[in-house]
Amino acid sequence: MTTPAAPHDTVLHYIHDPLCGWCYGAAPLVAAARAVLPVQAHGGGMMAGRNRRRVDAQLRDYVMPHDHRIAQMTGQAFGEPYFNGLLRDTDAVFDSAPPTAAVLAVQALKGESAGLDMLAAIQRAHYQQGRRISDMATLVELAHTLGIEPAAFTGEMQRIEQEELANHIEASRELLNYVGGRGFPTFVLQRGDTLEVLDTGRWLGQPEEWANYLREVAAASSSPVGASESAAAQCDLQTGQCG
């Protein structure tokens, strides 16, 4: 695999999925990291294609205990419209492809930082407001809150879906496999041509401490300081199941 191009000496690659509960749990870490060093998002398509799921009782019964655990460990809020609205909406479909394309479209129109803003807005819409983030109408409205006109957004998103989305998901999965990542979220520090996975498990719910850690990591000349293993807090690449 070709090492990702990095416009700066040190970059944090964020391999994620919009429908990954642990990625929502790690959202404060992403926000904190953005204040320290450049962050590049890579959508892995966890629930895209044949893995897309219609909401049913089985899905609801599976995700709710994990969501409660994520909330407890990270302090992230899960709204009643999500638990007792979206997760009971049997007409809703969980499909990672449209929200991933939406992030890429905003990124193409307004830059990397705006793409990360769109991802954060999508996560809040899903987990707090219980909205259907796979529906174009929802994505158009979220993009508009970031100052992007509907016509420009829909045109760019359609182009992304036709020309770039499949390659982006494939490249994200290749990066995940290359660094030995096991699921979403995975954070990869790049310094020059060197890539190293950073363990985020112990920083969940501690964004300020995570930011301080990243400052030390970015200033270090070799391996990340204080790196250690912790229990996996991720959603599986293939199944979408969250540990």
C-alpha positions as CSV (number, residue, x, y, z in Angstrom):
1,M,0.0,0.0,0.0
2,T,1.2,3.5,-0.8
3,T,1.7,5.6,2.3
4,P,-0.9,8.4,2.4
5,A,0.2,11.8,1.2
6,A,0.7,14.2,4.2
7,P,0.8,17.9,3.6
8,H,2.4,18.4,7.0
9,D,5.3,16.6,8.8
10,T,2.8,15.1,11.3
11,V,-0.8,14.1,10.6
12,L,-3.4,12.1,12.5
13,H,-5.4,9.8,10.3
14,Y,-8.8,9.0,11.6
15,I,-10.4,5.8,10.2
16,H,-14.1,5.9,11.1
17,D,-17.6,5.2,10.1
18,P,-20.6,7.6,10.6
19,L,-22.7,4.7,12.1
20,C,-20.0,3.5,14.5
21,G,-21.1,4.1,18.1
22,W,-17.5,4.2,19.3
23,C,-16.6,6.8,16.7
24,Y,-19.3,9.0,18.2
25,G,-17.9,8.2,21.6
26,A,-14.5,9.3,20.3
27,A,-15.8,12.6,18.7
28,P,-14.5,14.8,21.6
29,L,-11.0,13.2,21.0
30,V,-11.3,14.2,17.3
31,A,-12.2,17.7,18.2
32,A,-9.3,18.0,20.7
33,A,-6.9,16.5,18.2
34,R,-7.9,19.1,15.6
35,A,-6.6,21.8,17.8
36,V,-3.2,20.2,18.0
37,L,-2.4,18.8,14.5
38,P,-4.0,18.2,11.1
39,V,-6.6,15.4,11.1
40,Q,-7.5,13.5,7.9
41,A,-10.7,11.4,7.9
42,H,-11.1,8.1,6.2
43,G,-14.5,6.5,6.0
44,G,-14.4,2.7,6.1
45,G,-18.0,1.9,4.9
46,M,-18.8,-0.4,7.9
47,M,-22.5,-0.6,7.0
48,A,-22.3,0.1,3.3
49,G,-23.3,-2.2,0.4
50,R,-24.4,-5.6,1.5
51,N,-23.8,-4.6,5.2
52,R,-26.5,-1.9,5.2
53,R,-29.3,-2.8,7.7
54,R,-32.9,-2.0,8.0
55,V,-33.8,-1.1,11.6
56,D,-35.6,-3.9,13.4
57,A,-36.0,-5.2,17.0
58,Q,-32.9,-7.4,16.7
59,L,-30.7,-4.4,15.7
60,R,-32.2,-2.2,18.4
61,D,-31.7,-4.9,21.1
62,Y,-28.1,-5.3,20.0
63,V,-27.0,-1.7,19.8
64,M,-28.7,-0.2,22.9
65,P,-26.5,-1.9,25.5
66,H,-23.4,-0.9,23.7
67,D,-24.6,2.6,23.3
68,H,-25.3,2.8,27.0
69,R,-21.8,1.6,27.7
70,I,-20.3,4.1,25.3
71,A,-22.3,6.9,27.0
72,Q,-21.0,5.8,30.4
73,M,-17.3,5.5,29.3
74,T,-17.2,8.7,27.2
75,G,-19.8,11.1,28.5
76,Q,-21.3,11.4,25.1
77,A,-25.1,12.0,25.1
78,F,-27.5,9.7,23.3
79,G,-30.9,11.3,22.8
80,E,-34.4,10.0,23.4
81,P,-35.3,10.6,19.7
82,Y,-32.5,8.1,18.9
83,F,-33.3,5.4,21.5
84,N,-37.1,5.6,21.3
85,G,-37.5,7.1,17.8
86,L,-35.0,6.1,15.2
87,L,-34.3,2.7,16.8
88,R,-38.0,1.9,16.6
89,D,-38.4,3.2,13.0
90,T,-38.6,0.0,11.0
91,D,-38.7,2.1,7.8
92,A,-35.2,3.5,8.5
93,V,-32.1,2.0,6.9
94,F,-28.6,2.2,8.4
95,D,-26.3,2.8,5.3
96,S,-22.9,4.2,5.8
97,A,-22.4,5.1,2.1
98,P,-24.6,8.3,1.9
99,P,-23.2,10.0,5.0
100,T,-19.6,9.1,4.0
101,A,-20.2,10.6,0.6
102,A,-21.7,13.7,2.3
103,V,-18.5,14.2,4.3
104,L,-16.4,13.9,1.2
105,A,-18.6,16.3,-0.7
106,V,-18.3,18.9,2.0
107,Q,-14.6,18.3,2.2
108,A,-14.3,18.8,-1.6
109,L,-16.3,22.1,-1.5
110,K,-14.9,23.6,1.7
111,G,-11.8,21.7,2.7
112,E,-10.7,19.0,5.2
113,S,-11.8,20.9,8.3
114,A,-15.3,21.4,7.0
115,G,-15.5,17.7,6.2
116,L,-14.8,16.9,9.8
117,D,-17.4,19.5,10.8
118,M,-19.9,17.6,8.6
119,L,-19.0,14.3,10.2
120,A,-19.6,15.7,13.7
121,A,-22.9,17.2,12.6
122,I,-24.0,13.8,11.1
123,Q,-23.1,12.0,14.3
124,R,-25.1,14.5,16.4
125,A,-28.1,14.2,14.1
126,H,-28.0,10.4,14.4
127,Y,-27.2,9.8,18.0
128,Q,-28.8,12.9,19.6
129,Q,-31.6,13.9,17.3
130,G,-32.6,10.4,16.0
131,R,-32.5,11.6,12.3
132,R,-32.1,9.4,9.3
133,I,-28.5,10.3,8.2
134,S,-28.7,8.0,5.2
135,D,-31.5,10.2,3.7
136,M,-30.4,12.9,1.2
137,A,-32.9,15.5,2.7
138,T,-31.2,15.2,6.1
139,L,-27.7,15.5,4.6
140,V,-28.7,18.5,2.5
141,E,-30.0,20.3,5.6
142,L,-26.8,19.5,7.6
143,A,-24.6,20.8,4.8
144,H,-26.7,23.9,4.6
145,T,-25.9,24.6,8.3
146,L,-22.3,24.7,7.3
147,G,-23.0,27.3,4.7
148,I,-23.2,25.1,1.6
149,E,-26.0,25.7,-0.8
150,P,-28.2,22.6,-1.6
151,A,-27.6,22.6,-5.3
152,A,-23.8,22.7,-4.9
153,F,-23.9,20.0,-2.2
154,T,-26.2,17.6,-4.1
155,G,-24.2,18.0,-7.3
156,E,-20.9,17.3,-5.5
157,M,-22.3,14.4,-3.5
158,Q,-23.7,12.7,-6.6
159,R,-20.3,13.1,-8.3
160,I,-18.6,11.6,-5.2
161,E,-21.0,8.6,-5.2
162,Q,-20.4,7.9,-8.9
163,E,-16.7,8.6,-9.1
164,E,-14.9,8.4,-5.8
165,L,-16.8,6.8,-3.0
166,A,-16.0,3.1,-3.7
167,N,-12.3,3.9,-4.1
168,H,-12.3,6.0,-0.9
169,I,-13.8,3.1,1.1
170,E,-11.4,0.6,-0.4
171,A,-8.4,2.9,0.3
172,S,-9.6,3.4,3.9
173,R,-9.8,-0.3,4.5
174,E,-6.4,-0.9,2.9
175,L,-5.0,1.7,5.3
176,L,-6.7,0.0,8.2
177,N,-5.3,-3.4,7.2
178,Y,-1.9,-2.0,6.5
179,V,-1.5,-0.6,10.0
180,G,-3.0,-3.7,11.7
181,G,-6.1,-1.9,12.8
182,R,-9.0,-4.0,14.0
183,G,-12.0,-1.7,13.5
184,F,-13.5,1.8,14.0
185,P,-12.3,4.1,15.2
186,T,-8.6,3.7,14.5
187,F,-6.2,6.7,14.9
188,V,-2.9,6.5,13.0
189,L,-0.1,9.0,13.5
190,Q,1.9,9.7,10.4
191,R,5.4,11.3,10.7
192,G,6.9,11.4,7.2
193,D,6.5,7.9,5.8
194,T,6.1,6.3,9.3
195,L,2.6,5.2,10.4
196,E,1.8,4.1,13.9
197,V,-1.5,3.2,15.5
198,L,-2.3,5.2,18.7
199,D,-4.3,3.5,21.4
200,T,-7.2,5.8,22.3
201,G,-9.0,3.5,24.8
202,R,-7.5,5.1,27.9
203,W,-8.3,8.6,26.7
204,L,-12.0,8.1,26.1
205,G,-13.8,10.8,28.0
206,Q,-10.6,12.7,28.6
207,P,-10.1,15.0,25.6
208,E,-7.8,17.5,27.3
209,E,-5.4,14.8,28.5
210,W,-5.6,13.3,25.0
211,A,-4.6,16.7,23.5
212,N,-1.7,16.9,25.8
213,Y,-0.6,13.4,24.9
214,L,-0.8,14.3,21.2
215,R,1.4,17.4,21.8
216,E,4.0,15.1,23.3
217,V,3.7,12.6,20.5
218,A,4.0,15.3,17.8
219,A,7.1,16.7,19.4
220,A,8.7,13.3,19.9
221,S,11.3,12.0,17.4
222,S,10.5,8.3,17.7
223,S,7.7,6.1,19.1
224,P,4.7,7.7,20.8
225,V,5.4,8.4,24.5
226,G,3.4,6.6,27.1
227,A,1.7,4.3,24.6
228,S,-0.1,1.3,26.1
229,E,-2.7,-1.3,25.3
230,S,-6.2,-1.1,26.5
231,A,-9.4,-3.1,26.0
232,A,-10.7,-2.6,22.5
233,A,-13.4,0.1,22.2
234,Q,-14.2,-0.3,18.5
235,C,-16.8,-1.4,16.0
236,D,-15.7,-4.4,13.9
237,L,-14.7,-3.8,10.3
238,Q,-16.7,-6.6,8.8
239,T,-19.7,-7.1,11.0
240,G,-20.3,-3.7,12.4
241,Q,-20.6,-5.2,15.9
242,C,-19.2,-3.0,18.7
243,G,-17.1,-4.3,21.5
